[in-house]
Amino acid sequence: RAALHADPELLAELDAGIGNPRAPVQRLAAIIATTGAPQQMEGRIAELVACGLDALATLDQDGRPALAPAARSRLTELAGIVTDRRR
């Protein structure tokens, strides 16, 4: 919303459409896209996934992997599956 303060008409259109089951979804998506919010969210998701994957690779106090290799592999695979936007 803050990104739309310079354009009160778009802000009003967005406000009127959010939560309205008859609102034109494509139009609302286009308005939101103009704010850069989707790209910011994708960037944040990528950061969080990278942090999670780093955590999966941590070592215990003896220098061994903290997770069993099979568990780490499956969780890494799952992270890719749930964040793949091509599906």
C-alpha positions in Angstrom: 0.0 0.0 0.0 2.8 2.4 0.9 4.2 2.2 -2.7 0.8 3.4 -4.0 0.5 6.6 -2.0 1.7 8.5 -5.0 -1.2 7.2 -7.0 -4.4 7.5 -5.0 -6.6 6.2 -7.8 -4.7 2.9 -7.9 -4.7 2.7 -4.1 -8.4 3.2 -4.0 -8.9 0.6 -6.7 -6.8 -1.9 -4.7 -8.6 -1.1 -1.4 -11.9 -1.6 -3.1 -10.9 -4.9 -4.7 -9.1 -6.7 -1.8 -11.6 -9.0 -0.1 -14.2 -8.5 -2.8 -15.0 -11.8 -4.5 -16.2 -10.0 -7.6 -13.1 -7.9 -8.0 -11.0 -8.4 -11.2 -8.2 -10.6 -9.9 -6.0 -9.9 -13.0 -6.3 -6.2 -12.5 -5.5 -6.3 -8.8 -2.5 -8.5 -9.5 -1.3 -5.9 -12.1 -1.7 -3.1 -9.5 0.3 -5.1 -6.9 3.0 -5.9 -9.5 3.6 -2.2 -10.1 4.7 -1.9 -6.4 7.5 -4.4 -6.8 6.0 -6.4 -3.9 6.0 -9.7 -5.8 9.8 -9.4 -6.5 10.5 -8.4 -3.0 8.6 -11.4 -1.7 10.4 -13.8 -4.1 13.7 -12.3 -2.9 12.7 -12.9 0.8 11.6 -16.4 0.1 15.0 -17.1 -1.6 16.8 -15.7 1.4 14.8 -17.9 3.8 15.3 -21.0 1.7 19.1 -20.4 1.5 19.2 -19.9 5.3 17.2 -23.2 5.8 19.5 -25.1 3.4 22.5 -23.7 5.3 21.0 -24.9 8.5 20.6 -28.4 7.0 24.3 -28.5 6.3 25.4 -27.7 9.8 27.8 -29.9 11.7 27.5 -31.1 15.2 30.1 -30.4 17.9 32.2 -33.4 16.6 32.3 -32.0 13.1 29.8 -34.5 11.7 26.7 -33.6 9.8 23.9 -32.8 12.3 21.4 -34.6 10.1 21.6 -38.0 8.5 22.5 -37.7 4.8 19.1 -39.2 3.8 17.2 -36.7 5.9 19.2 -33.7 4.6 18.7 -34.9 1.0 15.0 -35.2 1.4 14.6 -31.9 3.1 16.7 -30.2 0.5 14.5 -31.8 -2.2 11.4 -30.7 -0.4 12.6 -27.1 -0.1 13.0 -27.1 -3.9 9.6 -28.6 -4.5 7.7 -26.2 -2.4 9.4 -23.1 -3.7 9.4 -24.0 -7.4 7.3 -21.4 -9.2 7.3 -23.2 -12.5 4.8 -25.7 -11.3 
